[in-house]
Amino acid sequence: MADQPQEWTVRAIAAWTEEYLAGKGDPSPRVSARALVCHVCGLSHVELVLNPHRLLTDDERARMRALVSRRGAGEPLQYVLGEAPFRHLAVRVRAGVLIPRPETEVLVSEALALLPARPRVSYAEDDLVAALADEADRVEGDPDAEGLSAAARELLSDARAARRAADREPDALLVADVCTGSGCIACSIATEHPLTRVFATDLSPEACALAAENVAELGIADRVRVYRCSLGEAVNPAYRGRLSLVVSNPPYIPTAELAALPREVSAYEPALALDGGPDGLALFRPLATWAWDYLACGGGLAVELHETCLDAAAAFLRDRGFAEVRVVSDLAGRPRVVTARKPQGAGLPADSSESAAEQAAPQAASQVVVPGAVQAAAPASRLRASAPAQAAPAMASVEPG
């Protein structure tokens, strides 16, 4: 991008960047070029189209040079931008942590489908019920209210009953997101289902730090806790037989397949998050065994796996005692996710009783990742416009007692 007497508009810089990246082998040079211009100039894709003659500042041109150079060298676009879209969220990403992929959105959809349906919220109706309930309190014992019709009294009575029901908030749905990576799955579930409380675990310190940042950025630290540990080791033993859902996108690429991965993946994304062992199920088997112990009867399991591994994974789950085992394809028609339920009546693990000391805290070998920033509130810009707004009871309400 040599200095020239011409003026660099966003249209000109996007065209130049697209041509440059195409020459470097970018499989989607137009997508990359437009994303980089929008990122540097603070524009939406619509604004880029509507304001083609907007000039870049000297600082923006310098930033474009640096980012285009990184993308031209093969660094994943998401790492260059520092964020990735995932469902209704924009999550932070950086080198050392697996990049969220569109295929994993299917995993989240299947996981949410295993949970009880979230309550439908009508805020206008809630306000009306609250007002009527207050009126019912005022009317009770008021001699001037004797002339109320039977219909009015019935309406007020129903409103008071509705308020009493609302005061008895249902128990939280406990979820474990194992191998959380950036935390995109945990954050999506927490923001899309108002009654969930999520334990997000990962062995990688880089992943845990990033997941904690995303949790903090979205303002859901009271509902998602990040633990550094192997599989689900950090989940309190007092929760055995109590989880509603275990979801995971574990390392699942068969070792022999790693060499065939695109350089953009193999050279930049962490092997720890990719290598699933000889058959791609090295992490899946102990994960499924752990899930059986910690799931409540009727609780669900959803795991993303390599397309060549899913039949074997489904057979393993059936042999382990899981019911309703299904293999689900992604939007490209490739087998991608296996789901199952722990059947009703399966019972708790035989060794589920723990000492009070064990119930008081996560296992000593694990580490709770709670940097100071975790308590920060989320800027509204981190949630896409389509994100459902939900009230969030505190995570503390699900501590074992």
C-alpha positions as CSV (number, residue, x, y, z in Angstrom):
1,M,0.0,0.0,0.0
2,A,2.6,2.5,-1.1
3,D,2.0,6.2,-0.7
4,Q,0.5,7.7,-3.8
5,P,-0.9,11.2,-4.6
6,Q,-4.4,9.7,-5.0
7,E,-6.9,10.0,-2.1
8,W,-7.6,6.8,-0.3
9,T,-11.3,6.4,0.1
10,V,-12.9,3.4,1.8
11,R,-14.0,2.1,-1.6
12,A,-10.4,2.4,-3.0
13,I,-8.8,0.9,0.0
14,A,-11.2,-2.0,0.0
15,A,-10.6,-2.7,-3.7
16,W,-6.8,-2.5,-3.2
17,T,-7.0,-4.8,-0.2
18,E,-9.1,-7.4,-2.0
19,E,-6.7,-7.5,-4.9
20,Y,-3.7,-7.8,-2.6
21,L,-5.2,-10.6,-0.4
22,A,-6.4,-12.5,-3.5
23,G,-2.7,-12.5,-4.7
24,K,-1.7,-13.9,-1.3
25,G,-4.1,-16.8,-1.5
26,D,-6.9,-15.6,0.8
27,P,-9.9,-17.9,0.0
28,S,-12.4,-15.0,0.6
29,P,-10.5,-11.8,-0.2
30,R,-13.5,-9.6,-0.6
31,V,-14.9,-10.7,2.8
32,S,-11.5,-10.1,4.5
33,A,-11.0,-6.7,2.8
34,R,-14.4,-5.3,3.7
35,A,-14.1,-6.7,7.3
36,L,-10.7,-5.0,7.7
37,V,-11.9,-1.7,6.4
38,C,-15.0,-1.7,8.6
39,H,-13.0,-2.6,11.6
40,V,-10.3,0.1,11.1
41,C,-12.8,2.8,10.2
42,G,-15.5,1.9,12.6
43,L,-18.1,1.4,9.9
44,S,-20.9,-1.1,9.5
45,H,-21.0,-3.0,6.2
46,V,-24.1,-0.9,5.3
47,E,-22.1,2.3,6.1
48,L,-19.3,1.1,3.9
49,V,-21.6,0.8,0.9
50,L,-23.5,4.1,1.6
51,N,-20.3,6.2,2.2
52,P,-17.8,4.9,-0.5
53,H,-16.0,8.3,-0.7
54,R,-15.3,8.6,3.0
55,L,-11.5,9.3,3.3
56,L,-9.2,7.4,5.6
57,T,-7.1,9.3,8.1
58,D,-3.4,8.9,8.2
59,D,-3.8,6.8,11.4
60,E,-6.4,4.6,9.7
61,R,-4.1,4.0,6.8
62,A,-1.3,3.0,9.1
63,R,-3.5,0.5,10.9
64,M,-4.7,-0.9,7.6
65,R,-1.2,-1.5,6.5
66,A,-0.4,-3.5,9.7
67,L,-3.6,-5.5,9.6
68,V,-3.5,-6.3,5.9
69,S,0.1,-7.5,6.3
70,R,-1.0,-9.9,9.0
71,R,-3.9,-11.2,7.0
72,G,-1.7,-11.5,3.9
73,A,0.7,-13.6,5.9
74,G,-2.1,-16.1,6.5
75,E,-3.1,-15.2,10.1
76,P,-6.8,-16.0,10.6
77,L,-9.1,-13.0,10.0
78,Q,-10.7,-13.4,13.4
79,Y,-7.3,-13.1,15.2
80,V,-6.5,-10.0,13.1
81,L,-9.8,-8.4,14.0
82,G,-9.7,-9.5,17.6
83,E,-13.2,-10.7,17.6
84,A,-15.6,-13.2,16.0
85,P,-19.4,-13.3,15.5
86,F,-21.1,-16.2,17.2
87,R,-24.9,-16.5,17.2
88,H,-26.1,-13.1,18.6
89,L,-22.8,-12.2,20.2
90,A,-19.5,-10.8,19.2
91,V,-16.8,-12.5,21.3
92,R,-13.2,-11.6,21.7
93,V,-10.7,-13.9,20.2
94,R,-6.9,-14.0,20.1
95,A,-4.0,-16.3,19.3
96,G,-3.7,-19.4,21.5
97,V,-7.5,-20.0,21.7
98,L,-9.7,-21.8,19.2
99,I,-11.7,-19.6,16.9
100,P,-15.5,-19.9,17.2
101,R,-17.0,-21.4,14.1
102,P,-20.5,-21.2,12.5
103,E,-20.8,-25.0,12.8
104,T,-20.6,-24.8,16.5
105,E,-23.7,-22.7,16.5
106,V,-25.6,-25.9,15.6
107,L,-24.1,-27.4,18.8
108,V,-25.6,-24.5,20.9
109,S,-29.0,-24.9,19.2
110,E,-29.1,-28.6,20.0
111,A,-27.9,-28.0,23.6
112,L,-30.6,-25.4,24.2
113,A,-33.2,-27.8,22.8
114,L,-32.3,-30.3,25.5
115,L,-33.2,-27.8,28.2
116,P,-36.7,-27.0,29.4
117,A,-38.2,-24.2,27.3
118,R,-37.4,-20.7,28.6
119,P,-40.4,-18.8,29.9
120,R,-42.0,-16.4,27.5
121,V,-41.7,-12.9,28.9
122,S,-44.3,-10.2,28.2
123,Y,-43.1,-7.1,30.1
124,A,-46.4,-5.2,29.5
125,E,-48.3,-8.2,31.0
126,D,-45.9,-8.3,33.9
127,D,-46.5,-4.6,34.7
128,L,-50.3,-5.1,34.5
129,V,-50.1,-8.1,36.9
130,A,-48.0,-6.2,39.3
131,A,-50.4,-3.2,39.3
132,L,-53.4,-5.4,39.8
133,A,-51.7,-7.3,42.6
134,D,-50.9,-4.0,44.3
135,E,-54.5,-3.0,43.8
136,A,-55.7,-6.3,45.3
137,D,-53.6,-5.6,48.4
138,R,-55.2,-2.1,48.7
139,V,-58.8,-3.5,48.2
140,E,-58.5,-6.2,50.8
141,G,-60.3,-5.0,53.9
142,D,-61.3,-1.7,52.3
143,P,-65.0,-1.2,53.2
144,D,-65.4,1.1,50.1
145,A,-64.5,-1.8,47.9
146,E,-67.5,-3.9,48.7
147,G,-69.2,-2.8,45.5
148,L,-66.6,-4.5,43.2
149,S,-68.1,-6.9,40.8
150,A,-67.4,-10.6,41.1
151,A,-65.4,-10.5,37.8
152,A,-63.2,-7.6,39.2
153,R,-62.6,-9.5,42.4
154,E,-61.7,-12.7,40.4
155,L,-59.2,-10.7,38.3
156,L,-57.6,-9.2,41.4
157,S,-57.4,-12.6,43.0
158,D,-55.7,-14.1,39.9
159,A,-53.2,-11.2,39.9
160,R,-52.2,-11.9,43.5
161,A,-51.8,-15.6,42.7
162,A,-49.6,-14.7,39.7
163,R,-47.4,-12.6,41.9
164,R,-47.0,-15.3,44.5
165,A,-46.0,-17.7,41.7
166,A,-43.5,-15.3,40.4
167,D,-42.0,-14.9,43.9
168,R,-41.3,-18.6,43.9
169,E,-38.6,-18.5,41.2
170,P,-37.9,-21.9,39.6
171,D,-34.6,-23.6,40.4
172,A,-31.7,-22.7,38.2
173,L,-30.7,-25.0,35.4
174,L,-27.1,-26.0,36.0
175,V,-24.9,-26.4,32.9
176,A,-21.3,-27.5,32.3
177,D,-19.5,-26.2,29.2
178,V,-16.4,-28.4,29.1
179,C,-13.5,-27.3,26.9
180,T,-15.0,-23.8,26.8
181,G,-12.2,-22.1,24.8
182,S,-13.3,-18.5,24.2
183,G,-16.4,-19.1,26.2
184,C,-18.7,-18.6,23.2
185,I,-20.9,-21.6,24.0
186,A,-21.2,-20.7,27.7
187,C,-22.0,-17.1,27.0
188,S,-24.5,-18.0,24.3
189,I,-26.4,-20.4,26.6
190,A,-26.4,-17.9,29.5
191,T,-27.7,-15.1,27.4
192,E,-30.3,-17.1,25.5
193,H,-31.8,-19.1,28.4
194,P,-32.5,-16.9,31.5
195,L,-32.6,-19.8,34.0
196,T,-29.2,-21.3,33.3
197,R,-26.1,-21.1,35.5
198,V,-23.0,-22.2,33.6
199,F,-19.7,-23.8,34.8
200,A,-17.2,-23.2,32.0
201,T,-14.0,-25.3,32.2
202,D,-10.8,-25.5,30.1
203,L,-7.3,-26.8,30.7
204,S,-5.7,-23.9,28.8
205,P,-4.8,-20.9,30.8
206,E,-5.0,-18.7,27.7
207,A,-8.5,-20.0,27.0
208,C,-9.7,-19.5,30.6
209,A,-8.4,-15.9,30.6
210,L,-10.2,-15.1,27.4
211,A,-13.4,-16.8,28.4
212,A,-13.4,-14.8,31.6
213,E,-12.9,-11.6,29.6
214,N,-15.9,-12.4,27.4
215,V,-18.0,-13.3,30.4
216,A,-17.1,-9.9,32.0
217,E,-17.6,-8.0,28.8
218,L,-21.2,-9.4,28.5
219,G,-22.0,-8.7,32.1
220,I,-22.9,-12.3,33.0
221,A,-20.3,-13.0,35.6
222,D,-23.1,-13.8,38.1
223,R,-24.3,-16.6,35.9
224,V,-21.1,-18.0,34.3
225,R,-18.0,-19.1,36.2
226,V,-14.8,-20.1,34.5
227,Y,-12.5,-22.8,35.9
228,R,-9.1,-23.9,34.8
229,C,-9.1,-27.7,35.1
230,S,-9.1,-31.0,33.2
231,L,-12.6,-31.8,31.8
232,G,-15.1,-31.2,34.7
233,E,-12.8,-31.7,37.7
234,A,-13.6,-28.2,39.0
235,V,-17.3,-28.7,39.2
236,N,-18.2,-29.2,42.9
237,P,-18.9,-32.9,43.8
238,A,-22.1,-31.7,45.5
239,Y,-23.5,-31.2,42.0
240,R,-23.3,-34.8,41.0
241,G,-26.6,-35.9,39.6
242,R,-27.8,-32.3,39.5
243,L,-26.8,-30.9,36.1
244,S,-29.4,-30.2,33.5
245,L,-26.9,-30.1,30.6
246,V,-23.3,-30.9,29.7
247,V,-22.2,-29.4,26.4
248,S,-18.7,-29.6,24.9
249,N,-16.7,-28.8,21.8
250,P,-13.6,-30.8,22.7
251,P,-10.5,-31.4,20.7
252,Y,-11.8,-34.0,18.1
253,I,-9.6,-34.0,15.0
254,P,-8.1,-37.5,14.6
255,T,-4.3,-37.2,15.0
256,A,-3.7,-38.5,11.5
257,E,-6.0,-35.8,10.0
258,L,-4.1,-32.9,11.6
259,A,-1.5,-32.8,8.7
260,A,-4.3,-32.2,6.2
261,L,-5.7,-29.1,8.0
262,P,-5.4,-25.8,6.2
263,R,-2.2,-23.9,7.1
264,E,-4.4,-21.1,8.5
265,V,-5.6,-23.6,11.1
266,S,-2.5,-25.7,11.8
267,A,0.0,-22.8,11.9
268,Y,-2.1,-20.5,14.1
269,E,-4.7,-22.4,16.2
270,P,-3.6,-24.3,19.3
271,A,-3.0,-28.1,18.9
272,L,-4.3,-28.6,22.4
273,A,-7.7,-27.5,21.1
274,L,-7.6,-29.6,17.9
275,D,-5.9,-33.0,18.5
276,G,-8.5,-35.6,19.5
277,G,-6.2,-38.6,19.6
278,P,-6.0,-41.6,17.2
279,D,-9.7,-41.9,16.7
280,G,-10.8,-38.4,17.6
281,L,-12.5,-39.6,20.8
282,A,-9.7,-39.5,23.3
283,L,-11.4,-36.6,25.3
284,F,-15.0,-37.7,24.4
285,R,-15.0,-41.0,26.3
286,P,-13.9,-39.6,29.7
287,L,-16.2,-36.6,29.1
288,A,-19.2,-38.8,28.6
289,T,-18.4,-40.9,31.7
290,W,-18.1,-37.7,33.7
291,A,-21.3,-36.4,32.3
292,W,-23.2,-39.5,33.3
293,D,-22.2,-39.0,36.9
294,Y,-23.0,-35.3,37.0
295,L,-26.2,-35.1,35.0
296,A,-29.6,-35.3,36.6
297,C,-32.0,-37.9,35.3
298,G,-33.4,-36.5,32.1
299,G,-30.4,-34.2,31.7
300,G,-28.9,-33.7,28.3
301,L,-25.5,-34.2,26.7
302,A,-24.5,-32.4,23.5
303,V,-21.0,-32.8,22.0
304,E,-19.5,-31.6,18.7
305,L,-17.2,-34.2,17.0
306,H,-15.4,-35.0,13.8
307,E,-17.8,-36.4,11.1
308,T,-15.9,-39.7,11.0
309,C,-16.3,-40.2,14.8
310,L,-20.0,-39.7,15.4
311,D,-21.2,-43.2,14.8
312,A,-18.6,-44.6,17.3
313,A,-19.5,-41.9,19.8
314,A,-23.2,-42.7,19.5
315,A,-22.5,-46.4,20.1
316,F,-20.4,-45.5,23.1
317,L,-23.2,-43.5,24.6
318,R,-25.8,-46.2,24.1
319,D,-23.4,-48.7,25.7
320,R,-22.9,-46.4,28.6
321,G,-26.7,-46.3,29.2
322,F,-27.7,-43.0,27.6
323,A,-31.1,-42.7,25.9
324,E,-32.4,-40.7,23.0
325,V,-29.0,-40.8,21.2
326,R,-29.0,-38.7,18.0
327,V,-26.5,-37.6,15.4
328,V,-27.2,-34.1,14.0
329,S,-25.8,-32.7,10.8
330,D,-24.6,-29.1,10.4
331,L,-25.9,-26.7,7.7
332,A,-23.6,-28.2,5.2
333,G,-25.1,-31.6,5.7
334,R,-22.1,-33.1,7.5
335,P,-22.6,-35.1,10.7
336,R,-21.4,-32.7,13.5
337,V,-23.1,-33.2,16.9
338,V,-24.2,-36.1,19.0
339,T,-26.9,-35.6,21.6
340,A,-28.3,-37.9,24.3
341,R,-30.2,-37.9,27.6
342,K,-29.5,-39.6,30.9
343,P,-32.7,-41.7,31.3
344,Q,-35.2,-41.2,34.0
345,G,-34.7,-43.6,36.9
346,A,-31.0,-44.0,36.2
347,G,-30.2,-42.9,39.8
348,L,-27.3,-41.0,41.3
349,P,-23.7,-42.3,41.3
350,A,-23.1,-44.8,44.2
351,D,-20.4,-42.6,45.7
352,S,-22.3,-39.3,45.4
353,S,-22.2,-38.4,49.1
354,E,-19.4,-36.0,49.9
355,S,-18.0,-34.5,53.0
356,A,-18.9,-31.0,54.0
357,A,-15.3,-29.9,53.2
358,E,-15.6,-31.3,49.7
359,Q,-18.9,-29.5,49.2
360,A,-17.5,-26.1,50.3
361,A,-15.2,-25.3,47.3
362,P,-14.0,-26.6,43.9
363,Q,-11.2,-29.2,44.0
364,A,-7.9,-27.9,45.0
365,A,-6.3,-28.9,41.7
366,S,-8.6,-26.6,39.8
367,Q,-8.3,-22.8,39.5
368,V,-11.2,-20.4,39.4
369,V,-10.4,-17.7,36.8
370,V,-11.9,-14.5,38.1
371,P,-9.7,-11.5,37.2
372,G,-10.8,-8.1,38.4
373,A,-12.4,-7.3,35.1
374,V,-14.9,-10.1,35.5
375,Q,-17.3,-8.0,37.5
376,A,-17.4,-5.2,34.8
377,A,-20.7,-4.5,33.1
378,A,-21.1,-5.2,29.3
379,P,-21.3,-2.4,26.8
380,A,-24.5,-2.8,24.8
381,S,-22.4,-3.0,21.6
382,R,-21.1,-6.5,22.5
383,L,-24.6,-7.9,22.0
384,R,-26.1,-7.9,18.5
385,A,-29.5,-6.3,18.1
386,S,-31.1,-9.7,18.0
387,A,-30.0,-10.8,21.4
388,P,-32.8,-11.6,23.8
389,A,-32.9,-9.4,26.9
390,Q,-33.3,-11.5,30.0
391,A,-33.3,-11.0,33.7
392,A,-30.5,-13.0,35.4
393,P,-30.8,-14.2,39.0
394,A,-27.4,-14.5,40.8
395,M,-25.2,-17.5,40.4
396,A,-24.8,-17.6,44.1
397,S,-28.4,-18.9,44.3
398,V,-27.2,-22.3,43.1
399,E,-24.5,-23.0,45.6
400,P,-25.0,-26.3,47.3
401,G,-26.6,-26.0,50.7
